Amino acid sequence: MRASSDLAAMKASDLVGLFRQRLASPVEATRAALARIERFNGRTNAFCLIDAERALRDANASEARWLAGKPQSYLDGVPATVKDIILTRDWPTLRGSRTVDAAAEWNEDAPAVARLREAGAVLLGHTRVRMEGGVRLPLDRNHAQPVG
């Protein structure tokens, strides 16, 4: 399977259309998304956790379902991210805080994450949040850190 467009920039509905036509696969879409994260995260600092191994494992399982003609849902194989304020099993949910113990047991999914997993979405990692209680601070675009 191979699509000519940038899979990492596609809408979920377009990806699913390519999966259905076997013009692209969940593994290819996941690899494209992970490559984009690797390319830009050093500059944007958008991710605090990337689980490439698990994402590729889940993408392989999704690809097998698509090839068998039995996707779990319209989201099966679509790469997705979860904000670091939403509980995600096996991933520390630090909520932008350095006071949360990352070594604690993380054995529960929030309902939204559980629904994504049930649908077969491929979870890539946690995206950062700031601990400022939702107050948007000016950013230094060179370092993606709060200014002031």
C-alpha positions as CSV (number, residue, x, y, z in Angstrom):
1,M,0.0,0.0,0.0
2,R,1.3,3.4,-0.9
3,A,-0.3,6.8,-1.2
4,S,1.2,9.8,-2.9
5,S,0.1,12.5,-0.4
6,D,1.6,13.3,3.0
7,L,-0.3,10.9,5.2
8,A,0.6,12.8,8.4
9,A,-1.2,15.9,7.1
10,M,-4.4,14.1,6.0
11,K,-7.8,14.3,7.7
12,A,-9.0,11.1,9.4
13,S,-11.8,10.7,6.8
14,D,-9.3,10.8,4.0
15,L,-7.0,8.3,5.7
16,V,-9.9,5.9,6.2
17,G,-10.8,6.2,2.5
18,L,-7.2,5.3,1.5
19,F,-7.3,2.4,4.0
20,R,-10.6,1.1,2.5
21,Q,-9.1,1.3,-1.0
22,R,-5.8,-0.2,0.1
23,L,-3.9,2.8,-1.2
24,A,-2.4,3.4,2.2
25,S,-2.2,1.5,5.5
26,P,-2.5,2.3,9.2
27,V,1.2,1.3,9.5
28,E,2.2,3.8,6.8
29,A,0.0,6.5,8.3
30,T,1.5,5.9,11.8
31,R,5.1,5.9,10.5
32,A,4.3,9.2,8.7
33,A,2.9,10.8,11.8
34,L,5.8,9.6,13.9
35,A,8.3,10.9,11.4
36,R,6.5,14.3,11.5
37,I,6.7,14.3,15.3
38,E,10.4,13.5,15.2
39,R,11.0,16.2,12.7
40,F,9.2,19.0,14.5
41,N,9.0,18.1,18.2
42,G,12.4,19.4,19.0
43,R,11.3,22.9,17.8
44,T,7.7,22.8,18.9
45,N,8.0,20.8,22.1
46,A,4.4,19.6,21.6
47,F,4.8,16.1,22.9
48,C,5.8,15.1,26.4
49,L,5.5,11.4,25.7
50,I,5.8,9.5,22.4
51,D,5.1,5.7,22.4
52,A,6.3,4.7,18.9
53,E,6.6,1.0,19.8
54,R,3.0,0.7,21.0
55,A,1.7,2.8,18.2
56,L,3.3,0.6,15.6
57,R,2.1,-2.5,17.3
58,D,-1.5,-1.1,17.3
59,A,-1.1,0.0,13.7
60,N,-0.1,-3.5,12.6
61,A,-3.1,-4.9,14.3
62,S,-5.3,-2.4,12.6
63,E,-3.8,-3.1,9.3
64,A,-4.6,-6.8,9.7
65,R,-8.2,-5.9,10.5
66,W,-8.4,-3.7,7.3
67,L,-6.9,-6.5,5.2
68,A,-9.4,-8.9,6.6
69,G,-12.2,-6.5,5.7
70,K,-13.1,-6.1,9.4
71,P,-12.1,-2.7,10.7
72,Q,-13.3,-2.0,14.2
73,S,-14.8,1.4,13.3
74,Y,-14.4,4.4,11.0
75,L,-11.4,5.4,13.2
76,D,-9.6,2.1,13.0
77,G,-5.9,2.8,12.2
78,V,-6.2,6.6,12.4
79,P,-3.2,8.1,14.4
80,A,-4.4,10.2,17.3
81,T,-2.9,12.0,20.3
82,V,-4.1,12.5,23.8
83,K,-3.6,15.7,25.9
84,D,-1.5,15.1,29.0
85,I,-4.5,15.9,31.2
86,I,-6.5,12.9,30.1
87,L,-5.8,9.5,31.9
88,T,-4.2,7.0,29.5
89,R,-3.4,3.5,30.7
90,D,0.4,2.8,30.9
91,W,1.3,6.4,30.2
92,P,2.0,8.9,33.0
93,T,-0.5,11.7,33.0
94,L,1.5,14.5,34.4
95,R,-0.9,17.4,33.7
96,G,1.9,19.7,32.9
97,S,3.2,19.4,36.5
98,R,6.5,18.3,37.8
99,T,4.9,17.4,41.1
100,V,3.0,14.4,39.7
101,D,4.8,11.1,40.2
102,A,5.5,9.6,36.8
103,A,6.5,6.3,38.4
104,A,3.0,5.8,39.8
105,E,0.7,3.1,38.4
106,W,-1.2,4.3,35.3
107,N,-3.7,1.6,34.8
108,E,-6.8,3.4,33.8
109,D,-8.1,5.1,30.7
110,A,-10.4,8.1,30.8
111,P,-13.7,7.3,28.9
112,A,-12.6,9.3,25.9
113,V,-9.3,7.3,25.6
114,A,-11.2,4.0,26.1
115,R,-13.6,4.9,23.3
116,L,-10.6,5.7,21.0
117,R,-9.0,2.3,21.8
118,E,-12.3,0.5,21.2
119,A,-12.6,2.2,17.8
120,G,-9.1,1.0,16.9
121,A,-7.4,4.5,16.8
122,V,-3.6,4.4,17.0
123,L,-2.5,6.4,20.0
124,L,0.9,8.1,19.4
125,G,1.5,9.9,22.7
126,H,0.6,12.7,25.1
127,T,0.7,16.3,24.0
128,R,1.9,18.9,26.4
129,V,-0.2,21.1,28.6
130,R,0.9,23.9,30.9
131,M,0.1,24.1,34.5
132,E,-1.1,27.7,34.3
133,G,-4.7,26.7,34.8
134,G,-5.7,27.4,31.2
135,V,-4.3,30.9,31.1
136,R,-2.6,31.4,27.8
137,L,0.8,33.0,28.2
138,P,2.8,34.7,25.5
139,L,5.2,32.3,24.0
140,D,8.8,32.7,22.7
141,R,8.3,31.0,19.4
142,N,12.0,30.1,19.3
143,H,11.7,27.9,22.4
144,A,8.0,27.2,22.8
145,Q,8.2,28.1,26.5
146,P,6.3,30.8,28.4
147,V,7.8,34.2,28.3
148,G,8.1,36.4,31.3
